[in-house]
């Protein structure tokens, strides 16, 4: 089982303008009286992970003060961006604190109830360098789409609003080989999606696993409100 995770929790929450989360880091947006990040950490604690590195930036003091250095049985550490580095740059900063060869990576504004042991097994069985948890949606336009072949290898990406209709999306959860990720020559500020995944999928062993469990991205007000209702049904 994987022992360590990184949560990308530096988002500003600009698309939540007009909600109660307006002035907070997006991961602290309250859902039924608890910060959204609280649910992600509970999920990882229940999985039996040991350590989580929180990649933080915007108003990071609010996050560190709220959570401190432990959550349940989890040890918490923080990788603080002094300036925005993009998803890739933020992840690389956090990855320097990782101790394990394999790291679970999650977006701090997305809850995806993935079968993590299955995701890890898929990653190892294909000797992948990165494995994406993919989710099927009725309209990929908001997210952008991902295409895989019969071996589950990534064969293409489409940006947001380039395609529409039913398809697979990047669910914002990954298993990543630390050595591979650190070895890539990339600028200090870069996008994990555009500058790594979309650039190297054709040459590197980057795979996807379709996961049909519950998924929500609270990045827009409608889904943020949906989470308020959905999470009442969960046994957190």
C-alpha positions as CSV (number, residue, x, y, z in Angstrom):
1,X,0.0,0.0,0.0
2,X,1.1,3.5,-0.7
3,X,2.2,5.5,2.4
4,X,2.4,9.1,1.3
5,X,0.3,11.6,-0.5
6,X,0.6,15.2,-1.8
7,X,-2.5,17.4,-1.9
8,X,-2.3,20.4,-4.3
9,X,-4.1,23.0,-2.0
10,X,-2.9,26.3,-3.3
11,X,-6.0,27.3,-5.2
12,X,-7.4,30.8,-4.9
13,X,-11.1,29.8,-5.3
14,X,-11.7,32.6,-7.8
15,X,-14.5,30.7,-9.6
16,X,-16.3,30.5,-6.2
17,X,-16.8,34.2,-6.2
18,X,-20.1,35.2,-4.5
19,X,-20.1,32.2,-2.1
20,X,-19.1,31.9,1.5
21,X,-15.7,30.6,0.2
22,X,-14.9,33.9,-1.5
23,X,-12.1,35.0,0.8
24,X,-10.7,31.6,1.7
25,X,-8.2,29.2,0.1
26,X,-10.4,27.0,-2.0
27,X,-9.5,23.9,0.0
28,X,-11.0,25.5,3.1
29,X,-14.4,26.2,1.5
30,X,-16.8,25.0,4.1
31,X,-19.0,22.0,3.3
32,X,-21.6,21.3,6.0
33,X,-19.5,23.1,8.6
34,X,-16.2,21.5,7.8
35,X,-13.4,22.6,5.4
36,X,-13.4,20.7,2.2
37,X,-9.8,19.6,2.9
38,X,-11.0,18.0,6.0
39,X,-12.9,15.4,4.0
40,X,-9.9,14.7,1.8
41,X,-7.6,14.1,4.8
42,X,-10.3,11.9,6.4
43,X,-10.4,9.8,3.3
44,X,-6.6,9.4,3.3
45,X,-6.5,8.6,7.0
46,X,-9.2,5.9,6.5
47,X,-7.1,4.4,3.7
48,X,-4.2,4.0,6.2
49,X,-1.7,6.4,4.7
50,X,1.0,7.7,7.1
51,X,2.0,11.1,5.7
52,X,0.5,13.9,3.7
53,X,2.4,16.9,2.2
54,X,0.1,19.9,1.6
55,X,1.2,22.1,-1.3
56,X,-0.1,25.5,-0.2
57,X,0.3,29.1,-1.3
58,X,-2.6,31.6,-1.2
59,X,-3.4,32.4,2.5
60,X,-1.5,29.3,3.5
61,X,-1.4,30.5,7.1
62,X,-5.1,29.8,7.4
63,X,-4.5,26.2,6.4
64,X,-1.5,25.6,8.6
65,X,-3.2,27.2,11.6
66,X,-6.3,25.1,11.2
67,X,-4.7,21.7,10.6
68,X,-1.3,21.9,12.4
69,X,1.0,18.9,12.0
70,X,-1.4,15.9,12.4
71,X,-4.8,14.8,11.3
72,X,-6.0,11.5,12.9
73,X,-3.0,9.2,12.3
74,X,-1.7,11.3,9.5
75,X,1.5,13.3,9.8
76,X,1.1,16.6,8.0
77,X,3.8,18.7,6.3
78,X,3.6,21.8,4.2
79,X,5.4,22.9,1.0
80,X,4.8,26.6,0.7
81,X,4.9,28.5,-2.6
82,X,6.4,31.9,-2.2
83,X,4.9,32.8,-5.5
84,X,2.5,30.9,-7.8
85,X,4.4,28.1,-9.6
86,X,1.6,26.4,-11.5
87,X,0.4,22.9,-10.7
88,X,3.6,21.3,-11.9
89,X,5.9,23.7,-10.1
90,X,3.9,23.4,-6.9
91,X,4.0,19.6,-7.1
92,X,7.7,19.5,-7.7
93,X,8.3,21.7,-4.6
94,X,6.2,19.3,-2.6
95,X,7.8,16.2,-4.2
96,X,11.2,17.3,-2.8
97,X,9.8,16.5,0.6
98,X,8.5,13.1,-0.4
99,X,10.3,10.0,1.1
100,X,8.6,7.2,-0.9
101,X,9.3,6.1,-4.5
102,X,5.6,6.2,-5.2
103,X,3.4,9.2,-4.2
104,X,-0.4,9.6,-4.5
105,X,-1.2,13.1,-5.7
106,X,-4.6,14.8,-5.4
107,X,-6.2,18.1,-6.2
108,X,-7.4,20.0,-3.2
109,X,-10.7,21.0,-4.7
110,X,-11.8,17.6,-5.9
111,X,-13.1,14.6,-4.0
112,X,-12.8,11.3,-6.0
113,X,-13.6,8.2,-4.0
114,X,-11.0,6.0,-5.9
115,X,-10.1,2.4,-5.1
116,X,-6.6,3.5,-4.3
117,X,-5.1,-0.1,-4.0
118,X,-6.5,-0.9,-7.4
119,X,-5.0,2.3,-8.8
120,X,-1.6,1.4,-7.4
121,X,-1.8,-2.2,-8.7
122,X,-2.6,-0.9,-12.2
123,X,0.4,1.5,-12.0
124,X,2.8,-1.2,-10.9
125,X,1.5,-3.9,-13.3
126,X,2.2,-1.6,-16.3
127,X,5.5,-0.3,-15.0
128,X,4.0,3.2,-15.4
129,X,5.7,6.4,-14.5
130,X,2.3,8.2,-14.0
131,X,-1.2,6.7,-13.7
132,X,-4.2,8.9,-13.8
133,X,-7.5,8.2,-12.2
134,X,-10.1,8.8,-15.0
135,X,-13.8,9.5,-14.6
136,X,-16.5,9.2,-17.2
137,X,-18.9,12.2,-17.5
138,X,-21.8,13.1,-19.8
139,X,-20.1,16.3,-21.1
140,X,-16.3,16.7,-21.1
141,X,-16.5,20.3,-22.2
142,X,-15.9,21.8,-18.8
143,X,-12.9,19.6,-18.0
144,X,-11.2,18.6,-21.2
145,X,-11.0,14.9,-22.2
146,X,-8.5,12.0,-22.1
147,X,-8.3,9.1,-24.5
148,X,-6.8,5.7,-23.7
149,X,-6.2,2.6,-25.8
150,X,-7.0,-1.0,-25.0
151,X,-4.0,-1.3,-22.7
152,X,-5.1,1.8,-20.8
153,X,-2.2,3.9,-22.1
154,X,-2.9,7.6,-22.6
155,X,-3.2,8.3,-26.4
156,X,-4.5,11.9,-26.3
157,X,-5.8,14.9,-24.5
158,X,-8.2,17.6,-25.4
159,X,-8.4,21.0,-23.7
160,X,-11.5,22.4,-22.1
161,X,-14.2,23.3,-24.5
162,X,-12.4,21.7,-27.5
163,X,-14.7,18.7,-27.4
164,X,-18.1,17.9,-26.0
165,X,-20.3,14.9,-25.1
166,X,-19.7,11.8,-23.1
167,X,-16.1,10.8,-22.4
168,X,-13.2,10.4,-19.9
169,X,-11.7,13.2,-17.9
170,X,-8.7,13.6,-15.7
171,X,-10.1,13.1,-12.2
172,X,-7.3,15.0,-10.5
173,X,-5.8,11.9,-8.7
174,X,-2.5,10.3,-9.8
175,X,0.1,7.8,-8.8
176,X,3.5,9.3,-9.7
177,X,7.0,7.8,-9.6
178,X,9.0,10.4,-7.7
179,X,12.3,9.7,-9.5
180,X,10.7,10.1,-12.9
181,X,9.0,13.3,-11.9
182,X,12.0,15.0,-10.4
183,X,14.2,14.0,-13.3
184,X,12.2,15.9,-15.9
185,X,13.8,19.1,-17.1
186,X,11.1,21.6,-16.8
187,X,10.9,25.3,-15.9
188,X,10.4,26.5,-12.3
189,X,6.8,27.4,-13.1
190,X,4.9,24.9,-15.2
191,X,1.5,23.1,-15.6
192,X,1.4,19.5,-14.7
193,X,-1.3,18.9,-17.3
194,X,0.0,20.9,-20.3
195,X,3.7,20.8,-19.8
196,X,4.2,17.3,-18.6
197,X,1.2,15.0,-19.2
198,X,0.2,16.4,-22.6
199,X,3.8,16.8,-23.7
200,X,5.2,13.4,-22.7
201,X,2.2,10.9,-23.0
202,X,3.3,9.8,-26.4
203,X,6.8,8.8,-25.4
204,X,6.6,8.0,-21.6
205,X,4.7,5.3,-19.8
206,X,1.6,7.3,-18.8
207,X,-1.5,5.3,-18.2
208,X,-5.1,5.8,-17.0
209,X,-7.5,3.8,-15.0
210,X,-11.3,4.4,-15.3
211,X,-12.7,4.8,-11.8
212,X,-16.5,4.8,-11.5
213,X,-16.8,5.9,-7.9
214,X,-18.2,9.2,-6.6
215,X,-16.5,12.4,-8.1
216,X,-17.0,16.1,-7.5
217,X,-15.0,19.2,-8.3
218,X,-16.1,22.1,-6.2
219,X,-14.5,24.7,-8.5
220,X,-17.8,26.3,-9.6
221,X,-20.6,27.5,-7.3
222,X,-23.2,24.9,-8.7
223,X,-21.0,21.9,-7.7
224,X,-19.9,23.6,-4.5
225,X,-23.6,23.7,-3.5
226,X,-24.1,20.2,-4.7
227,X,-21.4,19.0,-2.4
228,X,-23.3,20.5,0.6
229,X,-26.1,18.0,-0.2
230,X,-24.1,15.0,-1.3
231,X,-21.8,15.0,1.7
232,X,-24.7,14.7,4.1
233,X,-25.0,11.1,2.8
234,X,-21.4,10.2,3.5
235,X,-20.2,8.5,6.6
236,X,-17.3,10.8,7.4
